[in-house]
Every structure is written in structure tokens, then in C-alpha cells.
Amino acid sequence: MFSLLWYYLPGPAPVKALIVVALLVAVFLLLMEVVFPWVSTLMPYNDVAF
């Protein structure tokens, strides 16, 4: 999968590496800002029963 992504990215290797790093940062920020807060509302760890 990564070799296919590497093949389709434009430019020489350093430019491809920068694009891959930017994509990884974008995915990380999307997970931290959108996905994980949404999933945390669905988790049952706030339901404490004694």
C-alpha cells in the first residue's frame, strides 16, 4: 500500500517524503480533534456503579 502511495506522489524523493509527513500529521490531527473526542463520548468508562 505504501509503495503504491509512493508511486503516485509527484516529485523527487525528498518532496514525496515531505508530502508523506504532511499526510501523517493531517491524519494525526484529524484523529485527535475529531475522531477520538467523538469516540470518547461513546465509551462506558464514565459510568461508575458502586
MIVEXSE-564396 format. One record per residue: x negated, y, z negated of N, C-alpha, C in turn; residue in one letter. Coordinates in steps of 0.1 Angstrom, whole numbers, plus 5000, padded with zeros to 4 digits. Atoms other than C-alpha are relative to their C-alpha. Example, Ala and Ser with C-alpha at 12.3 -4.5 7.8 and 13.67 -1.06 7.14 Angstrom:
BEGIN
<pt><n_x>4991</n_x><n_y>4988</n_y><n_z>5000</n_z><ca_x>4877</ca_x><ca_y>4955</ca_y><ca_z>4922</ca_z><c_x>4991</c_x><c_y>5012</c_y><c_z>5000</c_z><resn>A</resn></pt>
<pt><n_x>5009</n_x><n_y>4989</n_y><n_z>5000</n_z><ca_x>4863</ca_x><ca_y>4989</ca_y><ca_z>4929</ca_z><c_x>5008</c_x><c_y>5011</c_y><c_z>4992</c_z><resn>S</resn></pt>
***
This chain:
BEGIN
<pt><n_x>4992</n_x><n_y>4988</n_y><n_z>5000</n_z><ca_x>5000</ca_x><ca_y>5000</ca_y><ca_z>5000</ca_z><c_x>4991</c_x><c_y>5013</c_y><c_z>5000</c_z><resn>M</resn></pt>
<pt><n_x>5009</n_x><n_y>4989</n_y><n_z>5001</n_z><ca_x>4972</ca_x><ca_y>5024</ca_y><ca_z>4991</ca_z><c_x>4992</c_x><c_y>5002</c_y><c_z>5013</c_z><resn>F</resn></pt>
<pt><n_x>5008</n_x><n_y>4999</n_y><n_z>4987</n_z><ca_x>4953</ca_x><ca_y>5016</ca_y><ca_z>5023</ca_z><c_x>5009</c_x><c_y>5006</c_y><c_z>5011</c_z><resn>S</resn></pt>
<pt><n_x>4990</n_x><n_y>4994</n_y><n_z>4990</n_z><ca_x>4985</ca_x><ca_y>5024</ca_y><ca_z>5043</ca_z><c_x>5001</c_x><c_y>5015</c_y><c_z>4998</c_z><resn>L</resn></pt>
<pt><n_x>4999</n_x><n_y>4986</n_y><n_z>5003</n_z><ca_x>4988</ca_x><ca_y>5057</ca_y><ca_z>5025</ca_z><c_x>4988</c_x><c_y>5007</c_y><c_z>5004</c_z><resn>L</resn></pt>
<pt><n_x>5013</n_x><n_y>4993</n_y><n_z>4996</n_z><ca_x>4951</ca_x><ca_y>5065</ca_y><ca_z>5031</ca_z><c_x>5000</c_x><c_y>5001</c_y><c_z>5015</c_z><resn>W</resn></pt>
<pt><n_x>5001</n_x><n_y>4999</n_y><n_z>4985</n_z><ca_x>4955</ca_x><ca_y>5057</ca_y><ca_z>5068</ca_z><c_x>5009</c_x><c_y>5011</c_y><c_z>5005</c_z><resn>Y</resn></pt>
<pt><n_x>4991</n_x><n_y>4990</n_y><n_z>4994</n_z><ca_x>4984</ca_x><ca_y>5081</ca_y><ca_z>5073</ca_z><c_x>4998</c_x><c_y>5014</c_y><c_z>4995</c_z><resn>Y</resn></pt>
<pt><n_x>5003</n_x><n_y>4987</n_y><n_z>5005</n_z><ca_x>4970</ca_x><ca_y>5110</ca_y><ca_z>5053</ca_z><c_x>4991</c_x><c_y>5007</c_y><c_z>5011</c_z><resn>L</resn></pt>
<pt><n_x>5009</n_x><n_y>4993</n_y><n_z>4990</n_z><ca_x>4954</ca_x><ca_y>5137</ca_y><ca_z>5076</ca_z><c_x>4987</c_x><c_y>5004</c_y><c_z>4994</c_z><resn>P</resn></pt>
<pt><n_x>5013</n_x><n_y>4994</n_y><n_z>5004</n_z><ca_x>4918</ca_x><ca_y>5149</ca_y><ca_z>5074</ca_z><c_x>4990</c_x><c_y>4990</c_y><c_z>4997</c_z><resn>G</resn></pt>
<pt><n_x>5011</n_x><n_y>5009</n_y><n_z>5004</n_z><ca_x>4885</ca_x><ca_y>5135</ca_y><ca_z>5064</ca_z><c_x>5002</c_x><c_y>4995</c_y><c_z>4985</c_z><resn>P</resn></pt>
<pt><n_x>4999</n_x><n_y>5007</n_y><n_z>5013</n_z><ca_x>4879</ca_x><ca_y>5115</ca_y><ca_z>5032</ca_z><c_x>5002</c_x><c_y>5010</c_y><c_z>4988</c_z><resn>A</resn></pt>
<pt><n_x>4998</n_x><n_y>4991</n_y><n_z>5011</n_z><ca_x>4875</ca_x><ca_y>5145</ca_y><ca_z>5008</ca_z><c_x>5013</c_x><c_y>5006</c_y><c_z>5000</c_z><resn>P</resn></pt>
<pt><n_x>4987</n_x><n_y>4994</n_y><n_z>4999</n_z><ca_x>4907</ca_x><ca_y>5161</ca_y><ca_z>5020</ca_z><c_x>5011</c_x><c_y>4989</c_y><c_z>4996</c_z><resn>V</resn></pt>
<pt><n_x>4991</n_x><n_y>5011</n_y><n_z>5004</n_z><ca_x>4925</ca_x><ca_y>5127</ca_y><ca_z>5016</ca_z><c_x>5000</c_x><c_y>4998</c_y><c_z>4985</c_z><resn>K</resn></pt>
<pt><n_x>5001</n_x><n_y>5002</n_y><n_z>5014</n_z><ca_x>4912</ca_x><ca_y>5124</ca_y><ca_z>4981</ca_z><c_x>5007</c_x><c_y>5011</c_y><c_z>4992</c_z><resn>A</resn></pt>
<pt><n_x>4993</n_x><n_y>4988</n_y><n_z>5006</n_z><ca_x>4925</ca_x><ca_y>5159</ca_y><ca_z>4972</ca_z><c_x>5015</c_x><c_y>4998</c_y><c_z>5001</c_z><resn>L</resn></pt>
<pt><n_x>4985</n_x><n_y>5002</n_y><n_z>4998</n_z><ca_x>4959</ca_x><ca_y>5150</ca_y><ca_z>4986</ca_z><c_x>5005</c_x><c_y>4989</c_y><c_z>4991</c_z><resn>I</resn></pt>
<pt><n_x>4996</n_x><n_y>5011</n_y><n_z>5009</n_z><ca_x>4960</ca_x><ca_y>5118</ca_y><ca_z>4966</ca_z><c_x>5000</c_x><c_y>5004</c_y><c_z>4986</c_z><resn>V</resn></pt>
<pt><n_x>5001</n_x><n_y>4994</n_y><n_z>5014</n_z><ca_x>4950</ca_x><ca_y>5136</ca_y><ca_z>4934</ca_z><c_x>5012</c_x><c_y>5009</c_y><c_z>4998</c_z><resn>V</resn></pt>
<pt><n_x>4989</n_x><n_y>4991</n_y><n_z>5001</n_z><ca_x>4977</ca_x><ca_y>5162</ca_y><ca_z>4941</ca_z><c_x>5013</c_x><c_y>4992</c_y><c_z>4999</c_z><resn>A</resn></pt>
<pt><n_x>4988</n_x><n_y>5008</n_y><n_z>5001</n_z><ca_x>5003</ca_x><ca_y>5135</ca_y><ca_z>4947</ca_z><c_x>5001</c_x><c_y>4993</c_y><c_z>4986</c_z><resn>L</resn></pt>
<pt><n_x>5000</n_x><n_y>5006</n_y><n_z>5013</n_z><ca_x>4993</ca_x><ca_y>5117</ca_y><ca_z>4915</ca_z><c_x>5005</c_x><c_y>5010</c_y><c_z>4989</c_z><resn>L</resn></pt>
<pt><n_x>4996</n_x><n_y>4989</n_y><n_z>5010</n_z><ca_x>4996</ca_x><ca_y>5150</ca_y><ca_z>4895</ca_z><c_x>5015</c_x><c_y>5003</c_y><c_z>5001</c_z><resn>V</resn></pt>
<pt><n_x>4986</n_x><n_y>4997</n_y><n_z>4997</n_z><ca_x>5030</ca_x><ca_y>5157</ca_y><ca_z>4911</ca_z><c_x>5009</c_x><c_y>4989</c_y><c_z>4994</c_z><resn>A</resn></pt>
<pt><n_x>4992</n_x><n_y>5011</n_y><n_z>5006</n_z><ca_x>5043</ca_x><ca_y>5122</ca_y><ca_z>4901</ca_z><c_x>5000</c_x><c_y>5000</c_y><c_z>4985</c_z><resn>V</resn></pt>
<pt><n_x>5001</n_x><n_y>4999</n_y><n_z>5015</n_z><ca_x>5030</ca_x><ca_y>5126</ca_y><ca_z>4866</ca_z><c_x>5009</c_x><c_y>5011</c_y><c_z>4994</c_z><resn>F</resn></pt>
<pt><n_x>4991</n_x><n_y>4989</n_y><n_z>5005</n_z><ca_x>5047</ca_x><ca_y>5159</ca_y><ca_z>4861</ca_z><c_x>5014</c_x><c_y>4997</c_y><c_z>5002</c_z><resn>L</resn></pt>
<pt><n_x>4986</n_x><n_y>5004</n_y><n_z>4998</n_z><ca_x>5079</ca_x><ca_y>5146</ca_y><ca_z>4876</ca_z><c_x>5005</c_x><c_y>4991</c_y><c_z>4989</c_z><resn>L</resn></pt>
<pt><n_x>4996</n_x><n_y>5010</n_y><n_z>5011</n_z><ca_x>5079</ca_x><ca_y>5117</ca_y><ca_z>4851</ca_z><c_x>5001</c_x><c_y>5007</c_y><c_z>4987</c_z><resn>L</resn></pt>
<pt><n_x>5000</n_x><n_y>4994</n_y><n_z>5013</n_z><ca_x>5071</ca_x><ca_y>5139</ca_y><ca_z>4822</ca_z><c_x>5011</c_x><c_y>5011</c_y><c_z>4998</c_z><resn>M</resn></pt>
<pt><n_x>4990</n_x><n_y>4989</n_y><n_z>5001</n_z><ca_x>5095</ca_x><ca_y>5167</ca_y><ca_z>4829</ca_z><c_x>5015</c_x><c_y>4996</c_y><c_z>5003</c_z><resn>E</resn></pt>
<pt><n_x>4987</n_x><n_y>5004</n_y><n_z>4996</n_z><ca_x>5125</ca_x><ca_y>5148</ca_y><ca_z>4844</ca_z><c_x>5004</c_x><c_y>4986</c_y><c_z>4995</c_z><resn>V</resn></pt>
<pt><n_x>4996</n_x><n_y>5014</n_y><n_z>5002</n_z><ca_x>5125</ca_x><ca_y>5111</ca_y><ca_z>4841</ca_z><c_x>4999</c_x><c_y>4996</c_y><c_z>4985</c_z><resn>V</resn></pt>
<pt><n_x>5002</n_x><n_y>5004</n_y><n_z>5014</n_z><ca_x>5111</ca_x><ca_y>5105</ca_y><ca_z>4805</ca_z><c_x>5010</c_x><c_y>5007</c_y><c_z>4991</c_z><resn>F</resn></pt>
<pt><n_x>4990</n_x><n_y>4994</n_y><n_z>5009</n_z><ca_x>5134</ca_x><ca_y>5131</ca_y><ca_z>4788</ca_z><c_x>5014</c_x><c_y>4994</c_y><c_z>5003</c_z><resn>P</resn></pt>
<pt><n_x>4987</n_x><n_y>5006</n_y><n_z>4997</n_z><ca_x>5164</ca_x><ca_y>5116</ca_y><ca_z>4806</ca_z><c_x>5001</c_x><c_y>4986</c_y><c_z>4994</c_z><resn>W</resn></pt>
<pt><n_x>5000</n_x><n_y>5014</n_y><n_z>5005</n_z><ca_x>5155</ca_x><ca_y>5080</ca_y><ca_z>4796</ca_z><c_x>5000</c_x><c_y>5001</c_y><c_z>4985</c_z><resn>V</resn></pt>
<pt><n_x>5001</n_x><n_y>4999</n_y><n_z>5015</n_z><ca_x>5148</ca_x><ca_y>5091</ca_y><ca_z>4760</ca_z><c_x>5014</c_x><c_y>5002</c_y><c_z>4994</c_z><resn>S</resn></pt>
<pt><n_x>4986</n_x><n_y>4998</n_y><n_z>5004</n_z><ca_x>5185</ca_x><ca_y>5101</ca_y><ca_z>4757</ca_z><c_x>5008</c_x><c_y>4987</c_y><c_z>5000</c_z><resn>T</resn></pt>
<pt><n_x>4993</n_x><n_y>5013</n_y><n_z>4999</n_z><ca_x>5195</ca_x><ca_y>5065</ca_y><ca_z>4766</ca_z><c_x>4994</c_x><c_y>4990</c_y><c_z>4990</c_z><resn>L</resn></pt>
<pt><n_x>5007</n_x><n_y>5010</n_y><n_z>5009</n_z><ca_x>5171</ca_x><ca_y>5048</ca_y><ca_z>4741</ca_z><c_x>5008</c_x><c_y>5000</c_y><c_z>4986</c_z><resn>M</resn></pt>
<pt><n_x>4993</n_x><n_y>5002</n_y><n_z>5013</n_z><ca_x>5187</ca_x><ca_y>5034</ca_y><ca_z>4709</ca_z><c_x>4991</c_x><c_y>5003</c_y><c_z>4987</c_z><resn>P</resn></pt>
<pt><n_x>5008</n_x><n_y>4998</n_y><n_z>5012</n_z><ca_x>5158</ca_x><ca_y>5044</ca_y><ca_z>4686</ca_z><c_x>5005</c_x><c_y>5011</c_y><c_z>4991</c_z><resn>Y</resn></pt>
<pt><n_x>4994</n_x><n_y>4990</n_y><n_z>5009</n_z><ca_x>5178</ca_x><ca_y>5073</ca_y><ca_z>4672</ca_z><c_x>5011</c_x><c_y>4995</c_y><c_z>4991</c_z><resn>N</resn></pt>
<pt><n_x>4989</n_x><n_y>5006</n_y><n_z>5008</n_z><ca_x>5205</ca_x><ca_y>5050</ca_y><ca_z>4658</ca_z><c_x>4994</c_x><c_y>4992</c_y><c_z>4989</c_z><resn>D</resn></pt>
<pt><n_x>5006</n_x><n_y>5007</n_y><n_z>5012</n_z><ca_x>5193</ca_x><ca_y>5042</ca_y><ca_z>4623</ca_z><c_x>5012</c_x><c_y>4996</c_y><c_z>4992</c_z><resn>V</resn></pt>
<pt><n_x>4990</n_x><n_y>5005</n_y><n_z>5009</n_z><ca_x>5215</ca_x><ca_y>5020</ca_y><ca_z>4602</ca_z><c_x>4994</c_x><c_y>4993</c_y><c_z>4988</c_z><resn>A</resn></pt>
<pt><n_x>5006</n_x><n_y>5005</n_y><n_z>5012</n_z><ca_x>5208</ca_x><ca_y>5012</ca_y><ca_z>4566</ca_z><c_x>5010</c_x><c_y>4990</c_y><c_z>4994</c_z><resn>F</resn></pt>
***
